[in-house]
Amino acid sequence: MGLEAAVADVCILYTVYAILALSMELEYGELGLPNFAKAAFFAVGAFSAGALSARLGLMLLGLSWEGSFKERSWYYATLVSKEVARNPLLGAAILAAVLVVAVAVAAILGVIAAYPMLRLREDYLAITLIALGEVVRVTARNFDTIVGGTFGAGVVDVFAWAGSARYFAFLLFALGSLALLYAAYHRLSTSRYGRILRSIRDDELAALALGRNVWKLRMKTLALGSALAAVAGVIYALYMGAVNPDDFSVGKTFVVVMMVVLGGRGNPSGPLAGAALYILLDKILSFAKHLVAIPLDVNYLAYIIFGASLLAILRWRPEGLIPEKPPLTLRREVILSYLGGREAAEHLTNSLYSNFDNRRS
């Protein structure tokens, strides 16, 4: 791998983790609900690419599948990739179809995952979401028709038409996806919807007293975050060229949570900084453990470093590298003038507190 390919590799992996961190930031940073099934929604995107790319390619080429999926997925993925090298539109069609299916399936699964919120407290909900992540992974591992079980599945190279510039073409696609999703997330975060989510995060009872449907908002947010994670999964699978269920263990979820905590909750730039720090440390350790003699099992060195980094951040900078910015509001005098003066404002405040106390009782 040349220098250009190595740089592209780091940047593409960064975009994958940055999109994952954005999805967790939406749920955890804005809403205050850590989604411990994040690995499941990441896997849904990757499994969609592994299960559909070769099948869709054959269907568009007018060919039929012969043999079991486990035995023939790699062969047909290679066959379709060769056709994509001659026909870029075929690759674009496969990419678009896989993205649509992945986003739809992940959003539906996110809505289903939201139903336990009606009755479960946060600690039991976390356990349920972790279990959901394992259910998705184990199901794919034991049913060969999804992504080949333990053998994994080949994924069509939708950028095969770029030839030697494949890394550059894929990098443009990945960075473009990240920029588009970040812009959409930033717009949502600064909108009325984002302010409502933060009000639920800061004081759920107050949001309920003001008539907010907290469960419905959580369901929508979980569906949006799940769809974002699925996009990251599609990019990851297409770049790697293969999918294996064992790559999506629950550990992936905690890595994403760590990135959000390191970068800073409640700030759209925090997840990007956290993902950059994670990728930087991971690559440095990957090189260092082969160059420096360390009296430890190097396979676990990364966990030690990341754990120590997380503890240091929580101890000395709990708000993260990029803290949440206070919301932009009007001066007190301007707000009072809009409300009709100090007496009208006090009357409105007393009414709100009275309504809040009645709802609590």
C-alpha positions, 0 to 999 in steps of 0.5 A: 500500500502506497502513501496515498492509499495509506492516507486514504485508508485512514481518512475513510475509516475516520469518516466511518467512525465520525458518522457513527459518533454523530449518530451516538451524539444525536441520541446521547448528546442531544437526547441523553439516551445512550444507545447500547445497540449501536453495533447492531445498527452499524451491522445492519448497514454492513449486512445490507451491503453483504447480503444485497450487493451481489444479488442485486448485481446479478439481477440487474445483469439478468443472471441467476444465482446458482449454489448456496450463498455461503459458497458462492457469494465471493465468486459472484461479488467478484463477477459483478465487480468486473462488470462494474469496472466496465459499467459505472451506472451498475455500481451506482445503482447497487450503491443507491439500492443498498443505501435505501434498504439499509437506512429503511431497515435500520430505522424500522429496527430503531422504532422497534427498539424504542418500544421498551422505553415505555416501561423500562428504566434507563439501566434495564433499557441499556441491558435490553439494547445490548441484548438486541445488538447480540441478537442481530450479530448471532442471527447473522452468524448462524444463518448462512443466507444472510451474510454467509455465517462464519464464512462471511460474504463478499461485497461488490466493489461499486467503485471498480470503474475508477481503476487505480484511482479507486481509493481517491474515488471512495474517499470523495464519496466517504467525505462527501457523505460525512459532510452532508450528514454533518450539515444535516445534523448541525441544522437539526441540532440548532433547530426547534427539534434539537432544543426540544431534545435538549430540554428532555435531556436536561429535565424530562419532567419539565418537558412532560409538564409542557406537553411534550410527547417524550416517548414519541420524540425518543422513538424518532430520534432513535430511528434517525440515529439508527439510520445514520449508523446504517450509512456508516455500516454501508460505507465500511462494508463497501470499503472493506469488500467483505462482511463478517458478523464477528466484526460487529460485537458489542465492543464497537458500541462502547468504542463509539460511546468513548469517542462521544465522551472524549470529543464532548457531548452536546456539541456537533463538533465533539464527535468529529474530534473524538473520532479523530483522536480515536483513529490517531491513537489507534494508528499510532499504537498499530505502528508502535507495538511492532516497532517498540519492545513492550513487556505486555501482550500488545493485542490488549495495549490499545484497550489499556491506552484508550481506557486510561485516556477515557479516565483522564478525560472524565477526571480532568475534563468531563465536558470533553475536548470541545464542550457544549456551547450555551444556546444563543438567547436574547437579552433579558430586557428584550425577552421581557418586552416580548412578554409584556413586561416584568409582571406578565413574565412573572405571571407566565412563570408562576403558571408554568411552575403550577402546571409542572407541580400538578403534573408531578403530583 
